[in-house]
Amino acid sequence: MVNFVQVVKPSGVRPLLALFLGGLLFAGCGQPGTSNHQTITATNTAPTPQVAGPGPGEKACFACNGTGMVKCTEPGCVDGWVPCPGPCLKLSQGIWSYTDINGNHSDILWQTLYVPDGRPVLGVSEHHLGEVFVYENGQYQDIGKCKICGGTGKVKCDVCKGTGRVVCPVCNGKKFIPVAWTPTDNPYFNSQPDVIRLADGQVVLGRIAGEVDGEKIIVTRDKKVLHVKASDILPKTNSPAAPVSPGI
């Protein structure tokens, strides 16, 4: 006798499977993950801005190499700092020397302080730089660090604000200039009151200090002395340099 077993397909299998898969999807909705949308958003960064180059008829400024800034030339400015204007001891003021102390050679600098009648009364070493000495009741007293510079002996330069850099005077910080401009023929250079042009094309900044045997004696800004014929000095005229272009 053959036993037949009826195979009954459970009618609830598909709904249960769908419910199970749906639960998995629902459970993952709030979890962090990587989706196509997220990947696109992460890689969609702003492009790096490009520095604009010179326009038509322009070139990079020769004075600042196209940076728009040059080194501060304020007298005494070193990397944005100048000597303190206060009364503190500074190596830039007074006479400092390696004075022998009690017959022994000193390897530090000393300065002698004098009373009003000219007598030397006190020797101070470089270890007191930035401090203030006042003469009261017949003697000098160290009243401590300078209140202006805090004992450093220097303050920020007013011109460059301590940066050591200032806006280029040739391009006015625009970085680019007309191609016709040269180091000795541009509006800034030609505006200098001591420009002297010679017949041979040489251009100097200086003054005419005198005349000897028909030759003019020119002393340049860097203290060089030139002897040139009076006829070789060109009369001052308006600069032939190209005007500032609309782009700068």
Phi, psi and omega in degrees: 000131182264126176271124177261129177251120181283124177270115181255120178282117182297125183288345183264007183294310183296315177299321180295319179296317179297320180294321180296313179295322179297323179295322178297316180296319181295322181293332182271355184296323185268000183271144177294143179195180181252120177243167178300320181296317180295321180297317180296320181295320183292327183267353183272059181275158181291141179292150178294126181297139181264139178283125181293138179270182179296146179277185179301132179077014181240165176212166178295140181297130182285337183284327183240006182057033176077015180265339182085357181228148177227168180293139179293131182251015177300132181307130179087350182284124176232109180055036175092003182237144178234159178303142180299133179282356182282182185274012183288161178292132180220144178295339180280355180232142180083180181252119179248140180206163176275074184287137175290132180251116180053040177082356180256138180291135179260138178259012174238159182277145179229151173229141179264131177261140184244149174276167183306330180276004175096000181279136175283129184234340185210135174254127180241142183266170179295348177292347180257014177301139181088356178260161184246127176249128179241147180261112181221139176053041174080012179205160177272141176231137176275113182262011174103191184294147179298133180283345181277314184252357180072018179093002180276339181080006180211156179226166179293140178294132180292333184285310183259001178058034177084002182272337184079002181229146178226164179297135181299125182285342181281310181260000182058033177082004183277348176080333184235149182222163176299146183296338182284343183287142176232166180302333181248014177209083176207160185306320181293311181297316183291344179277351179293135184289346184247030176286128177234120179253137182251159185297333181277006179095352179288141179232129180229158172251116183180197181223153176273113186269344181172188181215135179223121177053044176081002177252139177274138176260116181252128174253116183280170180301325179270022171071018173280149181247124180242143175245116181226154177293144181300327181288345180275352179270119182284145177293151179290131178227171176294145183295134175277002184297150180295146178291165178297130182286157181299342184278353181232000000 
